[in-house]
Amino acid sequence: MRLQIVKYGHPILRQKGAMIKEVTPELRELVSDMVETMNAAHGVGLAAQQVGQPLQIMVLDIRDAEDRPSVLEWNGQKVDPASWMPMALLNPQIKPLGPPAKGPEGCLSFPEVFADVVRPEEVDVTALNPDGARISFRAGGLLGRAIQHEYDHLQGILFIDRMDPETADELRPELDDLQAQTKAGLKRGRGDLARAENKGARS
């Protein structure tokens, strides 16, 4: 099932995700829905906060990004990243490695907003998979960048927080407009809910 992706201005994007204590059938269904939602939106990554769930879950799929290579090392051996996609990580912990590098980023919660962001080139990852098994690997290239981007989401950090001040200033009008639209939509939603509750009380 495709889920609604929340946009910049929604307070849940600033909420740190709760740790997963038990992998349940409902949780696996959420992971499946997140993958479907990410692929339908042509994204390479999606965090649970972006679909309104403040949990420590991210999903990734870099197979369509053929112009931006990825590197994946499993048990010290390089493997084909595409063969491990889509990937779901629960309660991920990361250790950034290597020198910082600038690279382009976008975000499904920021439609049509793109900017260069500086991040380490590689990252060591430890997480649970949807079966509850602990996995560890090293990622670089686009996959490494995407994991760091989504990990930030799980901490309530957005990629605009990583931009240099000049870039953030240039994008400010777009960001302010998007934030205003999101907040207006939330306000309308609350109003619709209140009207529905009042109608129900009268019936």
Secondary structure, 3 states (H helix, E strand, C coil): CCCCCCCCCCHHHHCCCECCCCCCHHHHHHHHHHHHHHHHCCCCEEEHHHHCCCECEEEECCCCCCCCCEEEEECCEEECHHHHCCEEEEEEEEEEEEEEEEEEEEECCEEEEEEEEEEEEEEEEEEECCCCCEEEEEEEHHHHHHHHHHHHHHCCCCHHHHCCHHHHHHHHHHHHHHHHHHHHHHHHHHHHHHHHHHHHHHC
